[in-house]
């Protein structure tokens, strides 16, 4: 009964689903805190800015556009490329991916290898007793020294 449950839990699709839904949601707050409380102050100490969100590339606009009267929360003026927000998103993604890989995927792989050890394929060659060359297992003579081989 417990062996069947263990086999069900360690099946690849169940583990992948758990990683994608439950663990991903649980790590969101942890990685957000890691980014806001550890990575961002480190970036601020090295670069001089609290994060990369202030990095903007200004491009000349080919036409004049008037901004809307009440500015929406995510309004981006024409000709502004917010590369810093994109860099912050990449950093958050890499932190999430690293945490998921090292804290979930690697331990599950080790657990799977422990319960389901890899079966070695059967040997296709054997050493010749005379010249110690590798010859096919079904050979009746060694192709290197010509000595007859015992039947396998």
GROMACS elastic network, one bead per residue, 0.5 to 0.9 nm:
[ bonds ]
;  ai    aj funct       b0    kb
    1     4     6  0.53894   500
    1     5     6  0.65103   500
    1     6     6  0.87974   500
    2     6     6  0.60478   500
    2     7     6  0.85405   500
    3     6     6  0.50086   500
    3     7     6  0.61265   500
    3     8     6  0.85709   500
    4     7     6  0.50638   500
    4     8     6  0.61568   500
    4     9     6  0.86651   500
    5     8     6  0.50346   500
    5     9     6  0.61715   500
    5    10     6  0.85760   500
    6     9     6  0.51844   500
    6    10     6  0.60646   500
    6    11     6  0.85278   500
    7    10     6  0.52552   500
    7    11     6  0.61236   500
    8    11     6  0.53753   500
    8    12     6  0.89528   500
    8    14     6  0.75923   500
    9    12     6  0.82811   500
    9    14     6  0.62631   500
    9    15     6  0.69451   500
   10    13     6  0.85334   500
   10    14     6  0.70910   500
   10    15     6  0.64847   500
   10   108     6  0.80578   500
   10   111     6  0.84830   500
   10   112     6  0.69877   500
   11    14     6  0.57133   500
   11    15     6  0.65151   500
   11    16     6  0.88131   500
   11   112     6  0.89360   500
   12    15     6  0.53012   500
   12    16     6  0.60865   500
   12    17     6  0.86179   500
   13    16     6  0.50101   500
   13    17     6  0.60795   500
   13    18     6  0.85871   500
   14    17     6  0.51693   500
   14    18     6  0.62484   500
   14    19     6  0.86573   500
   15    18     6  0.50931   500
   15    19     6  0.61555   500
   15    20     6  0.86005   500
   15   105     6  0.89005   500
   15   108     6  0.81307   500
   16    19     6  0.50708   500
   16    20     6  0.60933   500
   16    21     6  0.86418   500
   16   105     6  0.88813   500
   17    20     6  0.51120   500
   17    21     6  0.61089   500
   17    22     6  0.80548   500
   18    21     6  0.54421   500
   18    22     6  0.54024   500
   18    23     6  0.64110   500
   18    24     6  0.83494   500
   19    22     6  0.60679   500
   19    24     6  0.60641   500
   19   100     6  0.76543   500
   19   104     6  0.73092   500
   19   105     6  0.82072   500
   20    23     6  0.64583   500
   20    24     6  0.54326   500
   20    25     6  0.80677   500
   21    24     6  0.54858   500
   21    25     6  0.61885   500
   21    26     6  0.86890   500
   22    25     6  0.53503   500
   22    26     6  0.62048   500
   22    27     6  0.86900   500
   23    27     6  0.60336   500
   23    28     6  0.85618   500
   23   100     6  0.77291   500
   23   104     6  0.82478   500
   24    27     6  0.53022   500
   24    28     6  0.63204   500
   24    96     6  0.79676   500
   24   100     6  0.75066   500
   25    28     6  0.52706   500
   25    29     6  0.76830   500
   26    29     6  0.64342   500
   26    30     6  0.72429   500
   27    31     6  0.58878   500
   27    32     6  0.82510   500
   27    96     6  0.70775   500
   27    99     6  0.77563   500
   27   100     6  0.79172   500
   28    31     6  0.53588   500
   28    32     6  0.59936   500
   28    33     6  0.85804   500
   28    96     6  0.74035   500
   29    33     6  0.61095   500
   29    34     6  0.84956   500
   30    33     6  0.51955   500
   30    34     6  0.61171   500
   30    35     6  0.85790   500
   31    35     6  0.59339   500
   31    36     6  0.83985   500
   31    92     6  0.71169   500
   31    95     6  0.65356   500
   31    96     6  0.62974   500
   31    99     6  0.81558   500
   32    35     6  0.51243   500
   32    36     6  0.60445   500
   32    37     6  0.82974   500
   32    92     6  0.74730   500
   33    36     6  0.50689   500
   33    37     6  0.55355   500
   33    38     6  0.76050   500
   34    37     6  0.53645   500
   34    38     6  0.52044   500
   34    39     6  0.63833   500
   34    40     6  0.84370   500
   34    95     6  0.84958   500
   35    38     6  0.57129   500
   35    40     6  0.58211   500
   35    41     6  0.87209   500
   35    91     6  0.81378   500
   35    92     6  0.68599   500
   35    95     6  0.80962   500
   36    39     6  0.63827   500
   36    40     6  0.53373   500
   36    41     6  0.75025   500
   37    40     6  0.63312   500
   37    41     6  0.65478   500
   37    42     6  0.88934   500
   38    41     6  0.57150   500
   38    42     6  0.63294   500
   38    43     6  0.88171   500
   39    42     6  0.50990   500
   39    43     6  0.61563   500
   39    44     6  0.85656   500
   39    51     6  0.87171   500
   40    43     6  0.50504   500
   40    44     6  0.60548   500
   40    45     6  0.86107   500
   40    49     6  0.87373   500
   40    50     6  0.58114   500
   40    51     6  0.55696   500
   40    52     6  0.88113   500
   41    45     6  0.61218   500
   41    46     6  0.86410   500
   41    49     6  0.87999   500
   41    50     6  0.62946   500
   41    51     6  0.79873   500
   42    45     6  0.51119   500
   42    46     6  0.62849   500
   42    47     6  0.84586   500
   42    50     6  0.84101   500
   43    46     6  0.51437   500
   43    47     6  0.56210   500
   43    48     6  0.72158   500
   43    49     6  0.69951   500
   43    50     6  0.64568   500
   43    51     6  0.62968   500
   43    52     6  0.83879   500
   44    47     6  0.53990   500
   44    51     6  0.63387   500
   45    48     6  0.56012   500
   45    49     6  0.76406   500
   45    50     6  0.80093   500
   46    49     6  0.82459   500
   47    50     6  0.81470   500
   47    51     6  0.85209   500
   48    51     6  0.86476   500
   49    52     6  0.70939   500
   49    53     6  0.89959   500
   49    54     6  0.79050   500
   50    53     6  0.84497   500
   50    54     6  0.87154   500
   51    54     6  0.71598   500
   51    55     6  0.87234   500
   51    84     6  0.78316   500
   51    85     6  0.88483   500
   51    88     6  0.73869   500
   52    55     6  0.55669   500
   52    83     6  0.79735   500
   52    85     6  0.63987   500
   52    86     6  0.84670   500
   52    87     6  0.65517   500
   52    88     6  0.61650   500
   53    56     6  0.78387   500
   53    82     6  0.72625   500
   53    83     6  0.75106   500
   53    86     6  0.79602   500
   53    87     6  0.78255   500
   53    88     6  0.68337   500
   54    82     6  0.77504   500
   54    83     6  0.85403   500
   54    84     6  0.59773   500
   54    85     6  0.77563   500
   55    81     6  0.86382   500
   55    82     6  0.63383   500
   55    83     6  0.59616   500
   55    85     6  0.76923   500
   56    80     6  0.63923   500
   56    81     6  0.55381   500
   56    83     6  0.57627   500
   56    84     6  0.64841   500
   56    85     6  0.88116   500
   57    79     6  0.80550   500
   57    80     6  0.57447   500
   57    82     6  0.64799   500
   57    83     6  0.69235   500
   58    61     6  0.89374   500
   58    78     6  0.88921   500
   58    79     6  0.56572   500
   58    81     6  0.64089   500
   58    82     6  0.87973   500
   59    78     6  0.82712   500
   59    80     6  0.61155   500
   59    81     6  0.76389   500
   60    63     6  0.89829   500
   60    78     6  0.84993   500
   60    79     6  0.57445   500
   60    80     6  0.86286   500
   61    64     6  0.69590   500
   61    65     6  0.86243   500
   61    78     6  0.63590   500
   61    79     6  0.52097   500
   61    80     6  0.89292   500
   62    79     6  0.86132   500
   63    78     6  0.89504   500
   64    78     6  0.86523   500
   65    77     6  0.86858   500
   65    78     6  0.72971   500
   66    69     6  0.86748   500
   67    70     6  0.85085   500
   67    71     6  0.71998   500
   67    75     6  0.87227   500
   67    77     6  0.73527   500
   67    78     6  0.88873   500
   68    71     6  0.56722   500
   68    72     6  0.79395   500
   69    72     6  0.89655   500
   71    74     6  0.82718   500
   71    75     6  0.63896   500
   72    75     6  0.52366   500
   72    76     6  0.89967   500
   76    79     6  0.84169   500
   76    80     6  0.66493   500
   76    81     6  0.81975   500
   76    82     6  0.83338   500
   77    80     6  0.58067   500
   77    81     6  0.88428   500
   78    81     6  0.86011   500
   81    84     6  0.86950   500
   82    85     6  0.58402   500
   82    86     6  0.69922   500
   83    86     6  0.51502   500
   83    87     6  0.63193   500
   83    88     6  0.87982   500
   84    88     6  0.62286   500
   84    89     6  0.86467   500
   85    88     6  0.50471   500
   85    89     6  0.62575   500
   85    90     6  0.87119   500
   86    89     6  0.50649   500
   86    90     6  0.62939   500
   86    91     6  0.87397   500
   87    90     6  0.50455   500
   87    91     6  0.62453   500
   87    92     6  0.86702   500
   88    91     6  0.51232   500
   88    92     6  0.62265   500
   88    93     6  0.86102   500
   89    92     6  0.51121   500
   89    93     6  0.61126   500
   89    94     6  0.86552   500
   90    93     6  0.50396   500
   90    94     6  0.61695   500
   90    95     6  0.86140   500
   91    94     6  0.51999   500
   91    95     6  0.62216   500
   91    96     6  0.86599   500
   92    95     6  0.51663   500
   92    96     6  0.62022   500
   92    97     6  0.86151   500
   93    96     6  0.51058   500
   93    97     6  0.60732   500
   93    98     6  0.85488   500
   94    97     6  0.50373   500
   94    98     6  0.60069   500
   94    99     6  0.84838   500
   95    98     6  0.52015   500
   95    99     6  0.61036   500
   95   100     6  0.85315   500
   96    99     6  0.52441   500
   96   100     6  0.60868   500
   96   101     6  0.85128   500
   97   100     6  0.51774   500
   97   101     6  0.60228   500
   97   102     6  0.85636   500
   98   101     6  0.51275   500
   98   102     6  0.60030   500
   98   103     6  0.81765   500
   99   102     6  0.54338   500
   99   103     6  0.56691   500
   99   104     6  0.77516   500
  100   103     6  0.54561   500
  100   104     6  0.53562   500
  100   105     6  0.65340   500
  100   106     6  0.88117   500
  101   104     6  0.56410   500
  101   106     6  0.61015   500
  101   107     6  0.88007   500
  102   105     6  0.63040   500
  102   106     6  0.55594   500
  102   107     6  0.75166   500
  103   106     6  0.66761   500
  103   107     6  0.66901   500
  103   108     6  0.89685   500
  104   107     6  0.56261   500
  104   108     6  0.62019   500
  104   109     6  0.86948   500
  105   108     6  0.52495   500
  105   109     6  0.61605   500
  105   110     6  0.87126   500
  106   109     6  0.51001   500
  106   110     6  0.62520   500
  106   111     6  0.86174   500
  107   110     6  0.50951   500
  107   111     6  0.61139   500
  107   112     6  0.85732   500
  108   112     6  0.60320   500
  108   113     6  0.85144   500
  109   112     6  0.50415   500
  109   113     6  0.61131   500
  109   114     6  0.85564   500
  110   113     6  0.50808   500
  110   114     6  0.62017   500
  110   115     6  0.88239   500
  111   114     6  0.50510   500
  111   115     6  0.63508   500
  111   116     6  0.84298   500
  112   115     6  0.52580   500
  112   116     6  0.56967   500
  112   117     6  0.77780   500
  113   116     6  0.51554   500
  113   117     6  0.51022   500
  113   118     6  0.71824   500
  114   117     6  0.58906   500
  116   119     6  0.86908   500
  120   123     6  0.85624   500
  121   124     6  0.86919   500
  123   126     6  0.74555   500
  123   136     6  0.89780   500
  123   137     6  0.77022   500
  124   135     6  0.84219   500
  124   136     6  0.58468   500
  124   137     6  0.56864   500
  124   138     6  0.84683   500
  125   134     6  0.58582   500
  125   135     6  0.52292   500
  125   138     6  0.83586   500
  126   132     6  0.88093   500
  126   133     6  0.81126   500
  126   134     6  0.54569   500
  126   135     6  0.55367   500
  126   136     6  0.61996   500
  126   137     6  0.55168   500
  127   130     6  0.86423   500
  127   131     6  0.80899   500
  127   132     6  0.50530   500
  127   133     6  0.53599   500
  127   135     6  0.61633   500
  127   136     6  0.86416   500
  127   137     6  0.87457   500
  128   131     6  0.57377   500
  128   133     6  0.53861   500
  128   134     6  0.63130   500
  128   135     6  0.66165   500
  128   142     6  0.66084   500
  128   144     6  0.89900   500
  128   145     6  0.87913   500
  128   147     6  0.84002   500
  128   149     6  0.75694   500
  129   132     6  0.55646   500
  129   133     6  0.82497   500
  129   147     6  0.89408   500
  129   149     6  0.83370   500
  130   133     6  0.82772   500
  130   142     6  0.88123   500
  130   145     6  0.75956   500
  130   147     6  0.73012   500
  131   134     6  0.89726   500
  131   142     6  0.86286   500
  131   144     6  0.76375   500
  131   145     6  0.66059   500
  131   147     6  0.89502   500
  132   135     6  0.89446   500
  133   142     6  0.81500   500
  133   143     6  0.89116   500
  133   144     6  0.72389   500
  133   145     6  0.88132   500
  134   137     6  0.89688   500
  134   142     6  0.87053   500
  135   138     6  0.84554   500
  135   139     6  0.68646   500
  135   141     6  0.87527   500
  135   142     6  0.64759   500
  135   143     6  0.72986   500
  135   144     6  0.86048   500
  136   139     6  0.54748   500
  136   142     6  0.87924   500
  137   140     6  0.86513   500
  137   151     6  0.88591   500
  137   152     6  0.67951   500
  138   151     6  0.74953   500
  138   152     6  0.65031   500
  139   142     6  0.69423   500
  139   143     6  0.85517   500
  139   148     6  0.87745   500
  139   149     6  0.70016   500
  139   150     6  0.88414   500
  139   151     6  0.81145   500
  139   152     6  0.85571   500
  140   147     6  0.85353   500
  140   148     6  0.57909   500
  140   150     6  0.68460   500
  140   151     6  0.67655   500
  140   152     6  0.88629   500
  141   144     6  0.87639   500
  141   145     6  0.83306   500
  141   146     6  0.56058   500
  141   147     6  0.54602   500
  141   149     6  0.51883   500
  141   150     6  0.86271   500
  142   145     6  0.56856   500
  142   147     6  0.54261   500
  142   148     6  0.65351   500
  142   149     6  0.67943   500
  143   146     6  0.55971   500
  143   147     6  0.81615   500
  144   147     6  0.83566   500
  146   149     6  0.89890   500
  149   152     6  0.85595   500
